[in-house]
């Protein structure tokens, strides 16, 4: 069977497109950026005899990303462990996992698991949902 030049070019474009797609990340994939992210959570119920919900504000400062390893600083305005805490973790396939290093004496900073999105990091702080914006 003899093929025409047009048929050959159509197959060549298809093969080139498939090869390129194998090396280019998905269009929706996002990458973690060094910098500051902030957000808050609301804790319902009575906290220290206060009948209103308590709001805790968070800052995540991503300091360094090397390979899949991430170094950051986590700050929170209240809760069990207010203040700044150094954190280390990893990023893999758009998922960021961080834990306090070393764990603060006398309190526990829950691990943070976040998914990198187009405009925010979303996931959990301990068991509570959280969203951090750039």
BALOBA-1460 file (C-alpha; in Angstrom, 3 decimals):
// residues 134
<rec num="1" residu="x" x="0.000" y="0.000" z="0.000"/>
<rec num="2" residu="x" x="1.362" y="3.326" z="-1.062"/>
<rec num="3" residu="x" x="0.880" y="6.266" z="1.337"/>
<rec num="4" residu="x" x="0.503" y="9.857" z="0.313"/>
<rec num="5" residu="x" x="2.626" y="12.721" z="1.606"/>
<rec num="6" residu="x" x="-0.393" y="14.108" z="3.491"/>
<rec num="7" residu="x" x="-0.962" y="10.773" z="5.272"/>
<rec num="8" residu="x" x="2.737" y="10.616" z="6.219"/>
<rec num="9" residu="x" x="2.669" y="14.160" z="7.657"/>
<rec num="10" residu="x" x="-0.515" y="13.452" z="9.623"/>
<rec num="11" residu="x" x="1.132" y="10.432" z="11.269"/>
<rec num="12" residu="x" x="4.357" y="12.366" z="11.887"/>
<rec num="13" residu="x" x="2.448" y="15.205" z="13.666"/>
<rec num="14" residu="x" x="0.572" y="12.668" z="15.779"/>
<rec num="15" residu="x" x="3.810" y="10.896" z="16.788"/>
<rec num="16" residu="x" x="5.530" y="14.216" z="17.597"/>
<rec num="17" residu="x" x="2.546" y="15.333" z="19.698"/>
<rec num="18" residu="x" x="2.554" y="12.080" z="21.686"/>
<rec num="19" residu="x" x="6.307" y="12.308" z="22.292"/>
<rec num="20" residu="x" x="6.028" y="15.926" z="23.445"/>
<rec num="21" residu="x" x="3.102" y="15.149" z="25.764"/>
<rec num="22" residu="x" x="5.210" y="12.533" z="27.533"/>
<rec num="23" residu="x" x="7.770" y="15.180" z="28.562"/>
<rec num="24" residu="x" x="5.536" y="18.183" z="29.327"/>
<rec num="25" residu="x" x="3.796" y="18.341" z="32.749"/>
<rec num="26" residu="x" x="0.010" y="18.355" z="32.759"/>
<rec num="27" residu="x" x="-1.503" y="21.756" z="32.045"/>
<rec num="28" residu="x" x="-3.307" y="21.833" z="35.404"/>
<rec num="29" residu="x" x="-0.248" y="20.822" z="37.442"/>
<rec num="30" residu="x" x="1.037" y="23.532" z="39.755"/>
<rec num="31" residu="x" x="4.368" y="23.871" z="41.506"/>
<rec num="32" residu="x" x="5.152" y="25.048" z="45.018"/>
<rec num="33" residu="x" x="6.817" y="28.460" z="45.133"/>
<rec num="34" residu="x" x="9.239" y="29.839" z="47.720"/>
<rec num="35" residu="x" x="7.411" y="32.603" z="49.602"/>
<rec num="36" residu="x" x="4.637" y="33.362" z="52.049"/>
<rec num="37" residu="x" x="1.152" y="31.815" z="52.280"/>
<rec num="38" residu="x" x="-1.536" y="32.797" z="54.802"/>
<rec num="39" residu="x" x="-4.909" y="31.601" z="56.004"/>
<rec num="40" residu="x" x="-7.065" y="30.931" z="59.051"/>
<rec num="41" residu="x" x="-9.353" y="28.386" z="60.661"/>
<rec num="42" residu="x" x="-12.351" y="28.865" z="62.911"/>
<rec num="43" residu="x" x="-12.695" y="26.671" z="65.978"/>
<rec num="44" residu="x" x="-16.318" y="26.239" z="67.035"/>
<rec num="45" residu="x" x="-17.428" y="25.854" z="70.632"/>
<rec num="46" residu="x" x="-16.449" y="27.283" z="73.971"/>
<rec num="47" residu="x" x="-12.734" y="28.009" z="74.220"/>
<rec num="48" residu="x" x="-11.607" y="29.477" z="77.546"/>
<rec num="49" residu="x" x="-15.158" y="30.490" z="78.508"/>
<rec num="50" residu="x" x="-15.588" y="32.410" z="75.228"/>
<rec num="51" residu="x" x="-18.924" y="31.436" z="73.596"/>
<rec num="52" residu="x" x="-17.903" y="32.807" z="70.170"/>
<rec num="53" residu="x" x="-15.854" y="30.826" z="67.661"/>
<rec num="54" residu="x" x="-12.113" y="31.360" z="67.930"/>
<rec num="55" residu="x" x="-10.184" y="32.261" z="64.773"/>
<rec num="56" residu="x" x="-6.542" y="31.205" z="64.476"/>
<rec num="57" residu="x" x="-4.408" y="32.867" z="61.794"/>
<rec num="58" residu="x" x="-1.576" y="31.024" z="60.070"/>
<rec num="59" residu="x" x="1.461" y="31.980" z="57.994"/>
<rec num="60" residu="x" x="3.550" y="29.464" z="56.098"/>
<rec num="61" residu="x" x="6.848" y="30.781" z="54.785"/>
<rec num="62" residu="x" x="8.455" y="28.344" z="52.355"/>
<rec num="63" residu="x" x="12.180" y="29.049" z="52.705"/>
<rec num="64" residu="x" x="13.823" y="26.437" z="50.486"/>
<rec num="65" residu="x" x="12.873" y="23.701" z="48.029"/>
<rec num="66" residu="x" x="15.677" y="21.319" z="47.018"/>
<rec num="67" residu="x" x="14.715" y="18.237" z="45.073"/>
<rec num="68" residu="x" x="11.634" y="17.047" z="46.925"/>
<rec num="69" residu="x" x="12.718" y="18.426" z="50.331"/>
<rec num="70" residu="x" x="11.054" y="21.548" z="51.729"/>
<rec num="71" residu="x" x="12.160" y="23.815" z="54.604"/>
<rec num="72" residu="x" x="9.589" y="26.267" z="55.991"/>
<rec num="73" residu="x" x="8.469" y="28.311" z="58.994"/>
<rec num="74" residu="x" x="4.933" y="27.908" z="60.379"/>
<rec num="75" residu="x" x="3.430" y="30.741" z="62.469"/>
<rec num="76" residu="x" x="0.090" y="30.720" z="64.231"/>
<rec num="77" residu="x" x="-1.704" y="33.369" z="66.268"/>
<rec num="78" residu="x" x="-3.272" y="31.080" z="68.860"/>
<rec num="79" residu="x" x="-4.275" y="27.544" z="69.634"/>
<rec num="80" residu="x" x="-2.186" y="25.072" z="71.557"/>
<rec num="81" residu="x" x="1.192" y="26.332" z="70.270"/>
<rec num="82" residu="x" x="1.157" y="30.009" z="69.211"/>
<rec num="83" residu="x" x="4.309" y="31.451" z="67.666"/>
<rec num="84" residu="x" x="6.819" y="30.401" z="65.004"/>
<rec num="85" residu="x" x="7.882" y="26.811" z="64.415"/>
<rec num="86" residu="x" x="10.495" y="25.509" z="61.964"/>
<rec num="87" residu="x" x="9.109" y="22.783" z="59.704"/>
<rec num="88" residu="x" x="10.560" y="20.287" z="57.273"/>
<rec num="89" residu="x" x="8.953" y="17.945" z="54.830"/>
<rec num="90" residu="x" x="8.640" y="16.936" z="51.238"/>
<rec num="91" residu="x" x="6.668" y="17.675" z="48.121"/>
<rec num="92" residu="x" x="5.673" y="14.858" z="45.808"/>
<rec num="93" residu="x" x="3.251" y="14.997" z="42.869"/>
<rec num="94" residu="x" x="1.752" y="18.323" z="44.002"/>
<rec num="95" residu="x" x="1.249" y="17.179" z="47.615"/>
<rec num="96" residu="x" x="3.138" y="18.931" z="50.428"/>
<rec num="97" residu="x" x="3.754" y="17.180" z="53.762"/>
<rec num="98" residu="x" x="5.301" y="19.182" z="56.646"/>
<rec num="99" residu="x" x="6.039" y="18.521" z="60.318"/>
<rec num="100" residu="x" x="7.617" y="20.620" z="63.087"/>
<rec num="101" residu="x" x="11.347" y="20.020" z="63.605"/>
<rec num="102" residu="x" x="12.189" y="19.753" z="66.387"/>
<rec num="103" residu="x" x="8.757" y="19.332" z="67.969"/>
<rec num="104" residu="x" x="8.161" y="22.279" z="70.332"/>
<rec num="105" residu="x" x="8.580" y="21.465" z="74.025"/>
<rec num="106" residu="x" x="5.293" y="21.217" z="75.912"/>
<rec num="107" residu="x" x="2.972" y="21.410" z="72.913"/>
<rec num="108" residu="x" x="2.200" y="19.637" z="69.677"/>
<rec num="109" residu="x" x="2.096" y="21.273" z="66.255"/>
<rec num="110" residu="x" x="0.018" y="18.928" z="64.067"/>
<rec num="111" residu="x" x="1.425" y="17.803" z="60.724"/>
<rec num="112" residu="x" x="0.343" y="19.825" z="57.697"/>
<rec num="113" residu="x" x="-0.740" y="18.114" z="54.464"/>
<rec num="114" residu="x" x="-1.503" y="20.404" z="51.536"/>
<rec num="115" residu="x" x="-2.240" y="20.112" z="47.842"/>
<rec num="116" residu="x" x="-0.687" y="22.757" z="45.598"/>
<rec num="117" residu="x" x="-3.365" y="24.571" z="43.585"/>
<rec num="118" residu="x" x="-3.373" y="27.430" z="41.090"/>
<rec num="119" residu="x" x="-4.052" y="30.123" z="43.707"/>
<rec num="120" residu="x" x="-3.806" y="28.385" z="47.082"/>
<rec num="121" residu="x" x="-2.564" y="25.479" z="49.162"/>
<rec num="122" residu="x" x="-5.460" y="23.362" z="50.451"/>
<rec num="123" residu="x" x="-5.472" y="20.436" z="52.828"/>
<rec num="124" residu="x" x="-5.407" y="19.663" z="56.525"/>
<rec num="125" residu="x" x="-3.790" y="21.025" z="59.671"/>
<rec num="126" residu="x" x="-4.011" y="18.009" z="61.935"/>
<rec num="127" residu="x" x="-7.570" y="16.963" z="61.157"/>
<rec num="128" residu="x" x="-8.968" y="20.417" z="60.356"/>
<rec num="129" residu="x" x="-9.377" y="21.648" z="56.775"/>
<rec num="130" residu="x" x="-7.244" y="24.661" z="55.892"/>
<rec num="131" residu="x" x="-6.636" y="26.892" z="52.876"/>
<rec num="132" residu="x" x="-3.556" y="29.097" z="52.564"/>
<rec num="133" residu="x" x="-3.371" y="31.823" z="49.920"/>
<rec num="134" residu="x" x="-0.283" y="33.481" z="48.510"/>
